[in-house]
Amino acid sequence: MLGKYHTSIGSFTRKSTFFWASVGATVGLANLWQFPYLASIHGGGLFILLYLACLLLVTLPLMVTEAVIGRHSRHGIVLAMDGLVKSAGCSSLWRLAGPLSVVAAFLVLSFTAVFGGIVLAYVFFGATDRFGTATQVSATGILSDFVSDPGRYREFMAWHAFFLILVVWVSAQGVVKGLERSLRIIVPCALLLMLALFALSASHGRLDAGVEHILALRPADVGFDSVQAALFHAFYTLGLGMGVWAIFGAYSTSHTRLKRSVLAVVLMDTLVAIMAGLMMFSVALDGAALDGQRGFGLLFVSLPVTLAQLPYSQVVITAVFLLVVMIVWATAISLLEPVVGWFREWIGAPRAWSAVLAGVAVWAAGLATLFSFNLWADVQFVGATAFRWLELLTGGILVPLVAILIATFAGWCLTRLYTASILGPAPVIIRKIWYWVMRLVLPVVVAWIGLQYTMFSLSNLCNNGSAAIWCGQEDVAGESVQPSQDEEPGDGQSAPNRGSETSGPQPGQGNPASEPVENIPAGDDILYHSV
């Protein structure tokens, strides 16, 4: 059995595969259930400009760094950091960035697969016309019955397992026959389906309403909260800190222009998010049905109700959730790769067995999240369910910590000459910007993001009635103000009403039909990095 540094992890055969694989990794549920909401309340087109600025000046340098580290070493993030630390002669503590990346990818995949199981079930629900005459109340009931009903958890587990089988099946085929071939089909097909749905929404909906919400410039809605929201979204939605960029960099061909490809991926990710927002608000015929909606409430309740008003709604709803399945499938395949790559490099196990063992471990870990919505909904550890702690651990600690370690190591431990050899040819001004961003800007900004994320999550537990030791007595007694779906780190505004009032009761607003929905994730339960 081959040892570490001797196991070949494989390589893509086409230089464009890095682009398609990276698009699959970055385009996730946040593009659908978070970005449209943020753009609609933070100035529309001005928020998009702020978001692009945060991408180019803050997160893009880290994306390029992770990718070139993988390409330079031709290893996953664990062995890549191990080799770099030895070459630079720095403290062995910097190696922690590698294992922590794999742990972060593993945990994020564990609950991403749970969401994937829900989306997969919704394709079936749409095909069987469960939403044909759906109202806000009945759609809430469908979601609640499937996710939160303790008597139906086996059905939920079956869809969860089915989704993971699809992911493991692709990974077990290998880098070329599995990963490369699948992502070169899944991602373009998803984009084509999105274009078809966009054309449908433009022809049967109100494209002007979508433009008003997403693209119109509204300076009055822009403030410091908008900058915070743009920064959070830019950091948490691009797969940073989980070893994905490193492993894809390691797989990339020698002819792939990494820096150009990474920039193209960022622009494509933004374009997909804009198109998603335009589609959603265009089909909201009353002009305000989706105002202030995000997360589970947007994707699994408000959106099916809105789409049910269109002609051939059964086909449309099925196509929409098929698109979402392809998006989450590509994301999950990408998240599994750092785990499988690490297992192969360190153990020397065959590819198929590595994928299967990793998949089984992810499935077992995902049960903690799945049961948090039903069987274990009332089981709390220090004031929170298992899912909430996984969310906090990955988003508030692991992902920011890995980003800080990689940025600080690259900026302070590597010599400029060695850095230049890793980055390859680039204009002097670009190298200088990269150097100071990695040295000073990124560590400070990411530390602030992680701290804000953690503080919000802990505070939100108190506002939801947790009896955790850090909560005050007033919070424990349940007398504090409950957080609305419009509150989130870097998101302090309320959604403006740009039309008539939303028809139908909203989840959690006291309607008896929506009471069972209390155990499913709310808008402030699932934050940016999740998928």
Protein Blocks (a to p, Z undefined) as FASTA:
>chain_A
ZZehkacgbjcfbfklmmmmmmmmmmcfklmmmmmmmmmmnopjmmmmmmmmmmmmmmmm
mmmmmmmmmmmnopafklmmmmmmmmnopafklmmmmmmmmmmmmmmmmmmmmmmmmmmm
mmmmmmnopmmmacfklmmmmmmmmmmmmklmmmmmmmmmmmmmmmmmmmmnojklmmmm
mmmmmmmmmmmmmmmmmmmmmmmmcfklmmmmmmpccfklgcfklmmmmmmmmmmmnopa
nlmmmmmmmmpcfklcfklmmmmmmmmmmmmmmmmmmmmmmmmmnopmmgoiacjllmmm
mmmmmmmmpghklmmmmmmmmmmmmmmmmmmmmmmmmmmmmmmmmnopafklmmmmmmmm
mmmmmmmmmmmmmmmmmpcgehiafklmmmmmmmmmmmmmmmmmmmmmmmmmpcfklmmm
mnopadfklmmmmmmmmmmmmmmmmmmmmmmmmmmmmmmmmmnopabfkbcfklmnopac
cddfkbcehiabccddfbdcdehjdehilpaklmmmmmpccfklpcfklZZ
